[in-house]
Amino acid sequence: MSAAAVLSCAPKGDPQLGKDSLDKVVAAMTLEEKAHLVIGTGMAGSSGEAPVVGETRNLVPGAAGTTYPIPRLGIPAIVLADGPAGLRINPLREGDANTYYCTHFPIGTLLASTWNTELVEQVGQAIGNEVLEYGTDVLLAPALNIHRNPLCGRNFEYYSEDPVVSGKTAAAYVRGVQSNGVGTSIKHYALNNQETNRMKNDVRVRPRAVREIYLKGFEIAVKESQPWTVMSSYNFVNGVYTSESKDLQTTMLRDEWGFKGMVMTDWFGGADAAAQMWAGNDMLQPGRPGQFEDIVEGVRSGRLSEADLDRNVRRVLELIVKSPRFKGYEFSNKPDLKAHAAVTRQSAVEGMVLLENNGVLPLASEISRVAVFGTTSYDFIAGGTGSGNVNRAYTVSLLEGLRNAGYAIDAELEKTYTKYIKEETERLNPKSDDPMAMFMPKIRAGEFVPSAGLLDKMVRANDVAIITLGRNSGEFLDRKVADFTLTEQESGMIEAVCAAFHEAGKKVVVILNIGGVIETASWKNLPDAVLLAWQAGQEGGNSVADVLKGVANPSGKLTMTFPVRYEDHASSRNFPIDMAFGMFGKDKDAEPQRNVDYTEYEEGIYVGYRWFDKQGLEVSYPFGYGLSYTRFEWSEASVKPSRGETAVRVKVTNTGKIPGKDVVELYVAAPQGELDKPVKELKAYAKTRELQPGESQLVTLKVKNSELASYDESASAWVTDAGHYDFMLGSSSRDIRATLCAEIRGGSEKTNALSFDK
């Protein structure tokens, strides 16, 4: 219902949203109306208080939620919908012959791996257009929690182990989406780094790690893009639900960072509705009857002040007034899906990371016949599951992509795999009446080692072999260690195919169609090339083929470290490894269980490359790593400190034979003062434009002195130590091309002390 339709139903004399001041509208509301407005309208398929995954059928079928309408005051309902890789609504509607498919864009980890905020903003613009034209008002994205551990089930939605990459990527995404006049909801605020018992897990963490690692990305996103909303997470932090923490929802978010929008819970998040209102968590989604009663009783008993409730009501109204639905936008239900498919195809290639290449890629022009191994080659993964999934019209498989690029696929091998996958998938995924089943990753067919006879045929009949390894995950469950390592069959397949093709002087390429980090150290030197394709959305097969053929030059860089062993990660000591509990945890035990009921973040700020550098650990691939089909030289590096800011410049020249883009990463090593400091930390980065052979670009990176600060818990202040700083220009965290020195003035900025201090 549009605002105009709501107004037509309104009795004369009542103030009207959009015509009268917000103060008058709030003053005219009854307590019950206020309590309803700050609670969602529920989800179809939910019953009672049970947390379930459902959908809102009203207004936009399949959207995650709606707000509560109050027609007498001219307040319409607005629509909230998932998700990070594209709008998630129902593609089919009862009694309607039309289809409402959305574009499945690349997963968050791939977008971040572009290191190109302009491109991410363009993707956001395309996503936001679909949000607008399908009649939704707020997209529940982006997700930017830190990759604390490789096994987190939702890492595919998130961006990086580094807060600067996470924050800058999220800010670009938000700017792009919101350029359409629709809203976003950055999530999950905060410290939602595991799915196991995510509804009740207590994160035990020091304030320094909270501010420097886990909230820094949110701070950057808020300050650089002002998202319309923020979504609070499910978990506790140091004994307090995040949605009930005034420190998080008001003191830091609003008072310190200047957030102007509205905060909503994740679906069914938190326990005490009155406490959530007091904390500054303005809206509870999707809405339960008990929450309404809790708020009304809280005000009547004095446990919740009506002034606090009014403050939240006002923020909800401010959101509604900005929405397309309130403004009466006549959405078409017909976004340009063809144009958006082109956007996803092009954006995906820029985030793919070339891990290994002995010269086989791009494939030579004389290569035409391809033997394709690996079940994932025939069942390509567009993206993760759960709320990060998208109801799309199609997924371009690797085989389709290769055929579209002019390659001939071995028919006998295709027939063998197709039959095997069909039989295994049916055996492993029996039909289920569980409503959660559609949101969970399906069990994928395992690999098999091709027989010597089959391999001999494939070698004789084909020019090159391509092997795809696949992994998928989603919300509700964390990955297992067995999902990180290769199975015996996967290792055997790689070894057998490489041995057979190499004996005949032919090459082997491995493609990783994955959403999170896997083990690579034990096998990466066997094939001739390894392409990390991530999960590239619905055009994935075409995007991969573009890279293999050389239509596109890969320029992605890793936004996380690939360790030699899973156990090398500092957080592996404090993560629910192979736990059997899902997001709802377990039956209450007499004794709380470590990493299920609570998780100790003992590693503090030493997450990802900060830990590996501190310990001097060997890695398989370092943070920031990625190869290209061309070569780049850096020269004329300089540093120029000025009052409050330091500028670092370097000239990047394409010295190869084909066009390409390069990424310049700026790391800083601070002087060791009273606080322990990392070996180096990423502080800025930039991607060049596409440089033609022989072309150069001067790249300038600027860092404010305040961005060099560490958080001093004892003083409750950000402190920039005065002294000698090393500004390091790197192609990865382990490939530093130039180190420049500068003297930096010291300074400090006082903050509020957090009451959830451990």
RAURDA-V508627 format. One record per residue. SS is DSSP state (H for helix, E for strand, L for the rest). PHI is phi in degrees with one decimal (999 if undefined). OMEGA is omega in whole degrees, 0 to 359 (999 if undefined). Layout:
# RAURDA-V508627
ss;phi;omega
SS;PHI;OMEGA
SS;PHI;OMEGA
This chain:
# RAURDA-V508627
ss;phi;omega
L;999;180
L;-75.9;178
H;-60.9;180
H;-63.6;179
H;-66.9;178
H;-63.7;181
H;-61.7;181
H;-68.3;179
L;-89.5;189
L;-80.9;174
L;-64.0;178
L;-66.7;177
L;105.2;178
L;-77.8;174
L;-62.4;185
L;-122.3;178
E;-60.9;180
L;97.0;177
L;-104.2;179
E;-104.0;181
L;-66.5;177
H;-59.7;179
H;-58.4;180
H;-66.7;180
H;-64.7;180
H;-63.2;181
H;-64.4;182
H;-83.3;183
L;-80.0;173
L;-77.0;177
H;-58.0;182
H;-65.3;178
H;-65.3;177
H;-61.2;181
H;-64.2;177
H;-66.6;185
H;-63.6;182
L;-88.2;178
E;-125.8;178
L;-68.1;185
L;-95.6;178
L;88.1;180
L;-128.4;174
E;-60.2;181
L;98.6;178
L;-91.6;180
L;-137.4;177
L;58.7;183
L;-97.0;187
L;-70.7;177
L;-73.5;181
L;-135.3;172
L;-99.2;181
L;-140.9;182
E;-158.7;175
E;-99.7;182
L;-85.2;180
L;-71.2;176
L;68.9;178
L;-127.0;182
L;-56.1;179
L;92.3;175
E;-68.0;187
L;-74.3;184
E;-170.3;174
E;-137.5;174
L;-92.0;187
L;-87.5;180
L;-85.9;173
E;-129.8;187
H;-58.0;186
H;-65.9;179
H;-108.9;179
L;72.3;183
E;-103.5;179
L;-85.7;169
L;-81.1;172
L;-119.1;192
E;-110.6;178
E;-116.0;184
E;-142.0;172
L;-68.4;6
L;-166.3;191
L;-63.4;183
L;-97.1;181
L;140.0;183
L;-61.7;180
L;-114.2;174
L;-133.9;179
L;-71.8;179
L;-78.9;182
L;-120.8;181
E;-131.3;183
L;-59.3;179
L;74.0;184
E;-129.6;182
L;-79.1;180
L;-75.6;174
L;-116.6;185
L;-128.7;179
L;-70.0;176
L;-117.6;179
L;-83.5;173
L;-89.8;179
L;-85.4;178
L;-59.5;178
L;-66.0;184
H;-56.8;182
H;-63.4;177
H;-68.5;180
H;-58.4;179
H;-63.7;182
H;-69.0;173
L;-72.3;186
L;53.3;185
L;-128.2;184
H;-69.1;177
H;-64.0;179
H;-66.3;179
H;-59.9;178
H;-64.7;177
H;-65.0;176
H;-61.9;177
H;-58.8;178
H;-61.2;179
H;-67.6;178
H;-61.4;182
H;-62.5;177
H;-64.5;178
H;-69.0;175
H;-56.3;182
H;-66.1;187
H;-73.3;175
L;-95.1;172
L;79.9;175
L;-101.0;188
L;-113.3;181
E;-134.8;175
E;-92.6;182
L;-81.8;184
L;-170.8;4
L;-88.4;176
E;-104.2;186
L;-136.2;176
L;-66.0;184
L;-73.3;172
L;-73.6;180
L;-70.3;184
L;-142.2;183
L;-63.2;187
L;-92.7;177
L;-58.4;185
L;-64.9;183
L;-108.0;179
L;-57.6;181
L;-62.8;178
L;-79.4;186
L;-89.4;192
L;-108.1;194
L;-168.3;169
L;-84.9;183
L;-113.7;183
H;-70.5;179
H;-68.2;177
H;-60.8;181
H;-61.3;183
H;-67.7;181
H;-66.1;179
H;-65.3;180
H;-62.5;180
H;-61.6;179
H;-65.6;178
H;-59.4;181
H;-62.1;180
H;-58.3;181
H;-66.0;181
H;-61.3;187
H;-72.7;175
L;-64.8;178
L;-88.2;182
L;80.1;173
L;-115.8;185
E;-101.0;174
E;-127.2;176
E;-139.4;181
E;-71.3;189
E;-150.2;355
E;-105.1;191
E;-91.5;12
L;-153.2;175
L;60.5;174
L;-91.5;187
L;-112.8;173
L;-150.2;178
L;-92.5;179
L;-59.6;180
L;53.7;185
L;-64.0;182
L;-75.1;187
L;-133.8;183
L;-65.2;179
E;-102.3;177
E;-82.7;179
E;-106.3;194
L;-150.2;179
L;-80.8;179
H;-57.3;181
H;-62.2;179
H;-65.5;177
H;-56.4;187
H;-77.7;185
H;-79.2;186
H;-110.1;194
H;-82.3;179
L;-108.8;183
H;-60.8;178
H;-62.3;177
H;-63.1;179
H;-60.8;179
H;-61.6;182
H;-62.4;180
H;-63.7;184
H;-70.4;185
H;-97.9;183
H;-140.7;182
L;43.0;176
L;-60.0;181
L;-63.9;181
E;-140.4;172
E;-124.5;178
E;-106.9;178
E;-75.6;184
L;-88.7;183
L;-79.9;197
L;-76.1;169
E;-86.1;165
E;-127.9;181
L;48.9;172
L;90.0;181
E;-123.6;173
E;-56.1;180
H;-58.9;181
H;-75.2;179
H;-111.0;183
L;-97.6;177
H;-67.6;176
H;-56.9;182
H;-77.5;191
H;-78.1;182
H;-123.1;188
H;-59.3;182
H;-81.8;188
H;-61.8;186
H;-98.8;186
H;-69.4;183
H;-90.3;186
L;-95.4;178
L;81.6;178
L;-64.8;184
L;-110.1;188
L;-94.4;184
E;-113.7;176
E;-107.5;174
E;-124.6;177
E;-77.5;161
L;-68.2;190
L;-62.8;182
L;72.8;182
L;-77.1;176
L;80.5;184
L;-129.6;187
L;-108.2;185
H;-61.9;180
H;-64.7;178
H;-66.1;178
H;-64.8;178
H;-62.3;180
H;-60.8;184
H;-69.1;184
L;104.5;173
L;-86.0;197
L;-70.9;184
E;-134.7;179
E;-109.7;181
L;-117.9;358
L;-84.8;178
L;106.5;177
L;-134.6;180
H;-56.3;181
H;-61.7;179
H;-69.5;177
H;-59.5;181
H;-64.2;181
H;-64.1;181
H;-69.7;180
H;-61.2;179
H;-65.9;180
H;-62.1;178
H;-69.5;183
H;-66.0;181
H;-88.9;182
L;89.6;179
L;-70.3;176
L;-127.1;179
L;-76.0;179
H;-66.4;177
H;-62.6;177
H;-65.2;178
H;-63.4;179
H;-59.7;178
H;-58.1;181
H;-68.3;178
H;-58.3;180
H;-61.0;180
H;-65.9;176
H;-63.6;179
H;-64.4;178
H;-61.3;176
H;-66.1;182
H;-60.3;182
H;-61.5;180
H;-80.2;192
L;-74.3;176
H;-59.3;182
H;-63.8;178
H;-65.7;182
H;-77.1;177
L;77.9;179
L;-61.6;180
L;-91.2;183
L;-71.0;189
L;-92.2;191
L;61.4;182
L;-138.3;174
L;-66.0;182
L;-81.6;184
H;-67.2;179
H;-66.4;179
H;-65.6;181
H;-70.7;174
H;-62.3;177
H;-66.3;178
H;-63.2;182
H;-67.9;179
H;-63.0;183
H;-72.1;183
H;-65.8;182
H;-63.8;184
H;-65.8;183
H;-76.1;178
H;-99.5;176
L;-75.1;187
E;-113.5;176
E;-81.3;185
E;-89.0;180
E;-140.0;176
E;-167.6;179
L;-96.9;179
L;112.4;182
L;-71.1;179
L;-105.9;356
L;-68.7;184
L;-60.7;181
L;-63.1;185
L;-63.1;182
L;-79.6;178
L;-78.0;181
L;-134.2;184
E;-107.1;188
E;-126.3;171
E;-97.0;187
E;-107.8;182
E;-111.2;177
L;96.5;183
H;-61.4;182
H;-68.8;176
H;-58.0;183
H;-101.3;181
L;-142.3;190
L;-67.3;185
L;-101.0;180
L;-79.3;183
L;-173.8;182
L;-78.0;185
E;-107.6;180
H;81.2;184
H;-69.6;177
H;-86.5;179
L;-83.2;179
L;-134.6;176
L;-82.2;187
L;-108.4;181
L;-78.8;185
L;-163.1;168
L;-130.7;178
L;-77.0;180
L;-73.1;177
H;-61.3;180
H;-61.0;178
H;-61.5;180
H;-61.8;179
H;-65.6;178
H;-64.9;178
H;-61.0;180
L;-87.5;175
L;98.8;180
L;-89.8;176
E;-94.2;182
E;-95.6;180
L;-62.7;186
H;-68.9;182
H;-64.9;180
H;-68.1;178
H;-61.5;179
H;-63.1;180
H;-61.6;182
H;-69.5;182
H;-60.6;179
H;-64.6;181
H;-63.2;182
H;-64.3;180
H;-59.8;182
H;-66.3;182
H;-69.1;181
H;-64.2;178
H;-65.4;180
H;-69.8;185
H;-84.3;184
L;-125.9;178
L;-63.8;180
L;-60.8;184
L;-136.3;175
L;-91.7;181
L;-67.1;181
L;-63.6;179
L;-78.7;189
H;-59.2;183
H;-68.3;181
H;-98.5;184
L;-96.3;176
L;-61.7;176
L;-71.6;177
L;-77.1;185
L;-88.5;177
L;-59.9;178
L;-74.3;180
L;-88.6;171
L;-135.6;179
L;-89.1;181
L;-59.2;179
L;-69.9;180
H;-61.4;180
H;-65.1;179
H;-64.8;180
H;-63.6;180
H;-60.9;177
H;-62.2;183
H;-65.5;180
H;-63.9;183
H;-71.1;188
H;-94.6;189
L;-130.7;182
L;-89.8;185
E;-153.8;176
E;-112.7;174
E;-122.5;178
E;-117.3;175
E;-114.4;171
E;-106.5;184
E;-123.8;173
L;-144.8;175
L;-135.3;179
L;-157.2;179
E;-170.7;180
L;-70.5;180
L;90.1;183
L;-136.1;171
L;-87.4;178
L;-72.9;177
L;-96.7;176
H;-61.0;179
H;-64.3;176
H;-80.9;177
H;-78.1;181
L;-87.0;176
L;-81.1;175
L;-74.9;177
H;-59.2;181
H;-70.4;178
H;-64.1;178
H;-62.1;180
H;-63.6;179
H;-63.5;180
H;-60.7;181
H;-61.4;184
H;-68.3;181
H;-66.0;180
H;-63.0;181
H;-62.6;183
H;-67.1;183
H;-72.5;180
H;-67.5;178
H;-61.8;179
L;-92.6;179
L;75.1;181
L;-111.7;191
E;-100.0;180
E;-132.5;178
E;-118.5;176
E;-106.3;176
E;-111.6;178
E;-103.8;179
E;-100.5;191
L;-131.3;178
L;-106.9;181
L;-147.6;186
L;-65.9;171
L;-127.7;179
L;-74.3;181
L;-128.9;190
L;-61.7;187
L;-77.8;187
L;-133.4;190
L;-62.9;181
L;-89.1;179
L;-78.4;179
L;-76.6;181
L;-88.9;177
E;-154.5;174
E;-130.8;179
E;-113.1;176
E;-84.9;184
L;-90.5;185
L;54.2;174
L;-120.9;199
L;-95.9;180
L;84.9;190
L;-70.6;179
L;-98.6;189
H;-52.8;181
H;-62.7;177
H;-67.1;181
H;-63.6;179
H;-62.7;180
H;-61.9;177
H;-59.0;180
H;-73.4;182
H;-61.8;183
H;-80.6;181
L;94.1;173
L;-62.2;177
L;-127.2;178
L;-98.9;182
L;-63.2;180
L;-135.7;179
L;-72.7;177
L;-132.3;181
L;-66.5;175
L;-102.7;177
L;-152.2;179
L;-87.8;170
E;-98.1;183
E;-77.1;173
L;-69.4;178
L;-129.1;177
H;-57.7;185
H;-64.9;179
H;-69.5;178
L;-68.5;180
H;-59.2;184
H;-72.4;179
H;-62.6;177
H;-76.1;184
H;-138.2;177
L;-150.6;183
L;-74.3;184
L;-69.4;175
L;54.6;176
L;-73.8;182
L;-87.8;185
L;-91.0;176
E;-88.6;186
L;-68.8;181
L;-92.2;174
E;75.6;189
L;-149.3;173
L;-64.3;186
L;-64.7;178
L;-95.9;176
L;-65.3;181
L;-111.3;177
L;-59.5;183
L;-101.9;181
E;-59.3;178
L;69.8;172
L;-115.0;177
L;-77.6;178
E;-149.5;178
E;-133.4;179
E;-87.5;176
L;-90.5;186
L;-66.6;182
L;-74.0;178
L;59.7;182
L;-81.1;187
L;-89.4;180
L;-110.3;175
L;62.2;186
H;-61.6;177
H;-59.3;179
H;-72.0;183
H;-63.1;177
H;-69.3;182
H;-60.2;183
H;-88.9;183
L;65.3;184
L;-83.0;172
L;-68.2;177
E;-125.3;176
E;-76.3;173
E;-140.4;183
L;-81.9;172
L;-53.4;178
L;87.6;186
L;-82.7;172
L;175.8;181
E;-94.8;180
L;-141.2;174
L;-82.0;177
L;-122.3;181
L;-123.2;179
E;-130.2;173
E;-117.4;178
E;-109.7;182
E;-150.9;175
E;55.4;178
E;-69.3;180
E;-148.9;177
E;-131.2;181
E;-139.0;175
E;-77.3;174
E;-134.1;184
L;-63.2;175
L;85.8;185
E;-156.0;176
E;-124.5;178
E;-107.5;177
E;-119.5;182
E;-125.6;175
E;-154.8;177
E;-95.4;180
E;-109.1;182
E;-123.3;175
E;-81.7;182
L;-100.3;179
L;-91.5;188
L;-109.7;180
L;-133.0;179
L;-64.8;179
E;-170.9;178
L;-117.5;179
L;-126.8;179
E;-117.2;175
E;-106.0;181
E;-110.2;181
E;-109.2;177
E;-105.8;180
E;-130.3;173
E;-109.1;182
L;-90.5;176
L;-65.4;179
L;-77.4;177
L;-111.3;178
L;-69.5;180
L;-93.5;174
L;-68.9;184
L;-115.8;174
L;-62.1;177
L;-58.1;176
L;-164.1;179
E;-139.3;176
E;-66.6;180
E;-121.4;178
E;-163.8;176
E;-158.6;178
E;-155.9;175
E;-108.9;179
L;-73.4;167
L;-70.5;176
L;-70.7;183
E;-97.2;175
L;-73.9;177
L;-52.7;181
L;87.0;182
L;-84.4;180
E;-123.2;173
E;-142.3;175
E;-87.8;181
E;-103.1;178
E;-118.3;178
E;-121.8;182
E;-119.4;179
E;-131.3;176
E;-73.9;178
H;-57.5;180
H;-64.9;179
H;-79.5;177
H;-93.5;187
L;-77.4;169
E;-111.4;183
E;-94.5;179
E;-94.8;183
L;-64.3;184
L;-65.4;180
L;-100.9;186
L;49.1;184
E;-150.0;168
E;-82.0;185
E;-123.3;172
E;-100.4;180
L;-70.3;174
L;-74.9;176
E;143.3;188
E;-87.8;178
E;-117.0;174
E;-99.8;176
E;-102.8;189
E;-111.2;176
E;-91.4;186
E;-132.5;171
E;-90.8;169
E;-163.4;179
L;-67.5;179
L;-112.2;179
E;-130.5;182
E;-90.3;185
E;-91.1;180
E;-155.7;176
E;-120.2;183
E;-118.3;185
E;-111.3;178
E;-152.7;174
E;-91.2;184
E;-116.6;175
L;-70.4;178
L;-81.7;178
E;179.9;178
E;-148.3;178
E;-134.8;183
E;-70.7;175
L;-125.7;174
L;-74.8;173
L;-75.2;183
L;-88.9;181
L;-73.5;176
L;-87.9;174
L;-50.8;183
L;-68.6;999
